[in-house]
Amino acid sequence: MRTIESPPPLRVLDKQNDTSSSPTPEPKLSSSTLQQFLRFVLVGGMNTAIDLLLLNCLLWLWPTQNTAMLLLDNSIAYAFGGVNSFMLNKYWTFQLTGRTNTREVSRFVLTTLAGIACNDIILWFMSSILHPVLLNATLWANVSKILAISGTVTISYLGMHLWVFVRHAQKEHITSDIAFQRKSNKAMLDQEAFQEHVPQFLPTTRRLFLTTHTLSVVLPAYNEEHAIASTIEQILSTLTDWVSDFEVIVINDGSTDRTRAIVTAIGTADPRVRLVTHEHNQGYGAALADGFAAATKELTFFMDADGQFDISDLRAFLLFIDDYNAVIGYRIDRQDSWMRKLNAWGWKHLISWVLGVHVRDVDCAFKLLHTDFFRQHPLETRGAMINAEMLYKLTRAGYTYKELGVHHLPRQAGRATGAHLRVILRAFRELFVYARKWHREE
């Protein structure tokens, strides 16, 4: 007879900052805040370049020293810079990943109009002063423009930071936190009811698992010798108290380092760890597909083996999986280079346009699904398109999913391969080949 054990009292997790092992620190200026400010400055510089370039093009096409015409040219140039500002500040500076809504756009438009008005007022004031001094039309316009830009930076930053983007982002996190807290409180009540009805002859130290489902954990790995052992160790130690029956399936995708030997040694000592090996590198999607095919449990969860995810975030996912067909993660503060973030932003919007998939983070490698999904809807792509395919087939089948924020940690060793040109070209090829195929099947 299998004994079901009960866990220590559940606590509500803060998905952005897990402070279980240390007191809550006093609020301070964090490195992420500084990074956000620097990103805003970079975007501002890019907007200024676009603004000035377009203004000079207009002045070159239609030279003028008329203040009214200059104001019109200035407003056109500023508006184009504003469009660029909205896209980059939302998805890069302030790291928002939700779809654009009417309130967000209207607030941005009002902030932009305020910026245009302030810009024009300063431009008019400075040009009136400088016009008698600077006779060259282009020099007069550009000096006035630079002075006007310097005066509107504060208004633009405060408007976007305090009104356009941040409040909407906070509402998303608060809504998610409330739902998670309700779920955790229900689990705590269930635990208390269980303990009240436990026969007296049973030890009170027995613990109740978080789920009655069995679980397969799929880890694709390519040259991860520096991270694979610690990743598996954390999974084993964490899930032992949460799940009564689980397995860890590592797919060694043609690694040329010691990844295979390390996993083999761990599997020899712990039969819950299984190894699937590709003799040659076949790609991220192929590794995941073979891992899903090898899964034998009721639920399948996958994450990367590079140590950039925290397995403890899975706790919330297990609480929601009985209410949804899938629970998918999105990285709250993605710890990747700005180039990878920019690529991800463009890819997400392309997937939204081509496949109609609208999620915060398409390629976040932290997803929990019922294993039957992979049996009923076999995945066809074998490259970086596989996450998009998974979400598309979930949506097309009418399945429901829940999005939860997860921590994303800096990579400690090894190299990311997702931004390689070969990987990107394969993803684009698969997107358009299979999108055409799937649309014909609809």
Secondary structure, DSSP 8 states (H G I E B T S, - for coil): -------S------SS---TTS--------HHHHHHHHHHHHHHHHHHHHHHHHHHHHHHHS----HHHHHHHHHHHHHHHHHHHHHHIIIIIS---S---HHHHHHHHHHHHHHHHHHHHHHHHHHHHHTTT---HHHHHHHHHHHHHHHHHHHHHHHIIIIISHHHHHHHHHHHHHHHHHHHHHHHHHHHHHHHTS-TTS-TT----SBSS-EEEEEEESS-TTTHHHHHHHHHHHHTTTBSSEEEEEEEES-SSSHHHHHHHHHHH-TTEEEEEESS---HHHHHHHHHHH--SSEEEEE-SSS-B-GGGHHHHHHHTTTSSEEEEEESS--S-HHHHHHHHHHHHHHHHHH----S-TT-SEEEEETHHHHHS-----STTHHHHHHHHHHHTT--EEEEEE-B----SS---TT-HHHHHHHHHHHHHHHHHHHHH-
